[in-house]
């Protein structure tokens, strides 16, 4: 810091010498003006030296903080610019890591197979219900627990339909779901069945939902469903 002060003083001395050696400069500057200029330059040098001495560490910290905020601002700007692309990437990563997470893009939904089954999280009358794809089931079939969560009147059910389950033949009650949603695909007034207590471990997404779609297909370990706009 002392070296910097000496350097500034040397610059000041050089300026004064240059002015003194220039006749035109001396002619244009009165004694009072010259003295005032010298005093101002000395004050700037002294104040600047003191400020650098007192706030050198604070200045360094401020510069570091400013750089951090600049980086954060740039990251936020990049994230906002590519927000849709980043959402697609995050959905695909979650679909690989979390069974039942559907990648939804508008009316198109993709589900990754896990353990030989396409498991997904559906919304039945607003309630979240884990389901498994079953193309062999002619209808959507709900467990007792799922039906209760969806607010269906269990006490008024009539189990008049025969169905095949992993436990053999069973009976189920026909109902109509107000709405059934998978990702961005929402269907209303969907025919469904409710299995008797203890007869079904997982609710099934059957053909009464799939037949309403514009298309659906299985590609390797990916299920792709497209709903109508």
BELKACOR-V240935 format. One record per residue. PHI is phi in whole degrees, 0 to 359 (NA if undefined). PSI is psi as a letter, one per 40 degrees, with the letter a starting at -180 (999 if undefined). D_FIRST is the distance of its C-alpha to the first C-alpha in whole Angstrom. Layout:
PHI	PSI	D_FIRST
PHI	PSI	D_FIRST
//
This chain:
NA	d	0
295	d	4
300	d	5
296	d	5
297	d	6
297	d	9
296	d	10
294	d	11
295	d	12
295	d	14
297	d	15
300	d	17
297	d	19
297	d	20
297	d	21
295	d	23
295	d	24
298	d	26
293	d	27
293	d	29
279	e	30
263	h	32
300	d	35
297	d	36
294	d	32
291	d	33
290	d	36
276	e	35
251	h	33
281	i	34
297	d	32
294	d	31
297	d	30
296	d	28
295	d	27
296	d	26
297	d	24
297	d	22
298	d	21
295	d	21
294	d	18
298	d	16
298	d	16
299	d	15
296	d	12
295	d	12
297	d	13
297	d	11
295	d	7
298	d	9
296	d	11
295	d	8
292	d	7
282	d	11
245	e	12
299	d	10
292	d	13
296	d	15
296	d	14
298	d	15
296	d	18
296	d	19
296	d	19
298	d	21
298	d	23
297	d	24
296	d	25
298	d	27
294	d	29
297	d	29
297	d	31
299	d	33
298	d	34
295	d	35
296	d	37
296	d	39
295	d	40
294	d	41
298	d	43
291	d	45
296	d	45
251	f	47
297	d	48
288	d	52
297	d	51
294	d	49
294	d	52
298	d	55
296	d	52
296	d	52
296	d	56
293	d	57
295	d	54
296	d	56
296	d	59
284	d	59
267	d	57
246	h	59
300	h	63
95	e	65
278	h	62
263	h	63
273	h	61
249	h	62
230	g	62
67	b	64
264	e	67
247	h	67
230	h	66
240	h	65
229	h	66
265	h	65
289	h	68
229	h	67
61	f	69
83	e	72
228	i	72
272	g	70
263	i	69
209	i	68
256	h	67
251	i	69
247	h	69
249	h	73
53	f	74
91	e	70
262	h	70
283	h	68
229	h	70
289	h	70
223	i	72
235	h	73
292	h	75
219	g	79
286	e	80
275	e	83
269	h	84
289	e	85
218	i	83
293	h	80
234	h	81
251	i	79
283	i	79
300	d	80
295	d	77
293	d	75
295	d	78
294	d	78
297	d	74
279	e	75
78	f	77
279	i	81
282	g	84
297	d	85
291	e	87
255	e	89
283	i	89
238	h	92
275	g	92
247	e	94
249	h	92
273	h	92
225	i	89
260	h	88
235	i	85
295	d	84
266	e	87
106	a	90
288	h	91
213	i	90
240	i	91
223	i	88
252	h	88
283	h	88
217	i	85
236	h	83
276	h	80
302	d	78
204	i	75
229	h	74
236	h	70
231	h	69
62	b	65
268	e	66
265	h	69
234	h	71
240	i	75
249	i	77
52	f	81
267	h	81
295	h	84
209	i	83
233	i	84
243	h	84
287	i	85
295	i	86
306	h	84
80	e	83
265	e	85
216	h	81
269	d	78
226	h	76
294	i	76
246	h	77
266	h	76
258	a	80
288	e	81
293	e	82
265	d	78
297	d	78
292	e	81
273	e	79
279	i	76
295	d	76
195	i	76
205	i	74
202	i	74
246	h	73
242	h	71
61	b	70
259	e	68
237	h	68
256	h	70
241	h	69
238	h	71
236	h	71
266	i	72
286	i	74
301	999	71
//
